């Protein structure tokens, strides 16, 4: 599995400032709707439902919100880089500026976990994270995210 199979160039956005986690989820849902044609409202509800089980802020300014959705046929990702970090209730209590949202079919089982693990490994790579934070062009951010796995796998 490669990130380029989960994420398309149109699913990457740089956002100046958001005022709440709820607003971030709305932005992720809108991005998923515009990039993949999925229901934004369903995506937002799925993210909020999953977040109610425990925060998806994994630390070091990174959040990996995710949801399983009924009407989805394949796993899809969206990425937002925030220019102004947002309080997210992360495990290390640090604000978040890099957000990779993942949406999977309700019955995706192990594939959902594999995709989440891939995203997690990518976002733990300090070189990748530094490059993401240094760029504000969505096309460059997409290239950084999708090239990182190929380079590391070699």
Legacy VTK file of the C-alpha trace (Angstrom):
# vtk DataFile Version 3.0
C-alpha trace
ASCII
DATASET POLYDATA
POINTS 154 float
0.000 0.000 0.000
1.257 3.470 -0.930
0.012 6.897 0.084
-0.481 7.782 -3.583
-3.260 5.149 -3.619
-5.014 6.810 -0.666
-4.455 10.488 -1.406
-4.965 12.531 -4.570
-3.430 15.976 -5.255
-6.829 17.660 -4.882
-7.172 16.335 -1.332
-4.355 18.485 0.095
-4.993 21.951 1.479
-3.181 24.626 3.457
-5.424 26.534 5.863
-4.492 29.721 7.672
-6.337 29.399 10.956
-9.176 27.376 12.414
-10.777 28.107 15.745
-11.789 24.627 16.918
-11.505 20.904 16.354
-15.126 20.954 15.163
-14.208 23.528 12.496
-11.212 21.383 11.496
-13.487 18.359 11.027
-15.798 20.513 8.889
-12.804 21.499 6.749
-11.745 17.837 6.423
-15.297 16.852 5.467
-15.524 19.621 2.854
-12.159 18.580 1.440
-13.255 14.921 1.254
-16.482 15.981 -0.470
-14.742 18.149 -3.066
-11.884 15.700 -3.730
-13.780 12.402 -3.729
-17.461 13.269 -3.996
-18.322 11.721 -0.648
-20.902 13.224 1.677
-19.214 15.949 3.682
-21.806 15.664 6.455
-21.271 11.902 6.727
-17.501 12.384 6.829
-17.781 15.017 9.571
-20.150 12.856 11.621
-17.794 9.874 11.265
-14.793 11.895 12.439
-16.685 13.298 15.420
-18.016 9.866 16.364
-14.504 8.358 16.302
-13.035 11.323 18.201
-15.591 10.812 20.984
-13.830 7.490 21.715
-10.543 9.302 22.353
-8.396 12.008 20.787
-6.577 11.234 17.543
-3.838 13.778 18.199
-0.766 11.536 18.260
1.730 14.141 19.458
4.441 16.357 17.981
1.841 18.581 16.291
0.261 15.723 14.336
-3.332 14.469 14.272
-4.672 11.410 12.444
-8.467 11.675 12.618
-10.172 8.758 10.910
-13.583 7.246 10.357
-15.282 4.228 8.843
-18.187 5.181 6.602
-21.106 3.173 5.205
-21.212 4.385 1.604
-17.501 4.376 0.851
-15.956 1.818 -1.509
-12.248 2.476 -0.968
-9.942 4.036 1.592
-9.372 7.739 1.006
-7.168 10.342 2.641
-7.163 14.102 3.019
-4.360 16.286 4.345
-4.433 19.755 5.878
-1.474 21.823 7.010
-2.491 24.572 9.401
-0.449 27.759 9.291
-1.504 28.490 12.879
-1.500 25.388 15.145
-4.786 24.388 16.761
-5.414 23.081 20.280
-6.479 19.490 19.669
-6.314 17.660 23.032
-3.348 15.635 21.755
-1.630 13.032 23.902
1.299 15.430 24.497
-0.992 18.469 24.868
0.801 20.233 22.003
-1.205 22.109 19.368
-1.621 20.442 15.963
-0.553 21.807 12.579
-0.382 18.640 10.430
-3.618 16.697 9.984
-4.019 13.556 7.895
-7.651 12.450 7.788
-8.454 8.916 6.715
-11.823 7.561 5.592
-12.422 3.834 5.127
-15.396 1.662 4.187
-17.295 0.356 7.216
-16.221 -3.225 6.456
-12.600 -2.498 5.445
-11.190 -4.355 8.463
-7.451 -4.941 8.257
-7.001 -2.667 5.212
-8.123 0.295 7.314
-5.530 -0.602 9.961
-2.805 -1.011 7.324
-3.635 2.396 5.854
-3.611 3.987 9.306
-0.235 2.355 10.049
1.187 3.643 6.749
0.031 7.184 7.471
1.351 6.939 11.023
4.799 5.749 9.860
4.956 8.535 7.297
4.017 11.183 9.840
6.623 9.888 12.334
9.407 10.515 9.807
11.083 13.718 11.017
12.477 14.577 7.573
8.991 14.341 6.036
7.435 16.378 8.854
10.078 19.107 8.531
9.493 19.366 4.776
5.706 19.482 5.274
6.045 22.325 7.750
8.399 24.222 5.435
5.995 24.199 2.468
2.728 25.984 1.853
2.122 24.793 -1.725
-0.407 21.917 -1.755
1.272 20.365 -4.832
4.642 20.255 -3.047
3.032 18.886 0.100
1.373 16.134 -1.949
4.723 15.271 -3.542
6.423 15.110 -0.134
3.733 12.825 1.273
3.624 10.457 -1.678
7.370 10.331 -2.377
8.327 9.605 1.218
7.096 6.022 1.259
8.779 5.094 -2.028
12.088 6.554 -0.923
11.987 4.846 2.472
10.963 1.495 1.053
14.029 1.353 -1.213
LINES 1 155
154 0 1 2 3 4 5 6 7 8 9 10 11 12 13 14 15 16 17 18 19 20 21 22 23 24 25 26 27 28 29 30 31 32 33 34 35 36 37 38 39 40 41 42 43 44 45 46 47 48 49 50 51 52 53 54 55 56 57 58 59 60 61 62 63 64 65 66 67 68 69 70 71 72 73 74 75 76 77 78 79 80 81 82 83 84 85 86 87 88 89 90 91 92 93 94 95 96 97 98 99 100 101 102 103 104 105 106 107 108 109 110 111 112 113 114 115 116 117 118 119 120 121 122 123 124 125 126 127 128 129 130 131 132 133 134 135 136 137 138 139 140 141 142 143 144 145 146 147 148 149 150 151 152 153
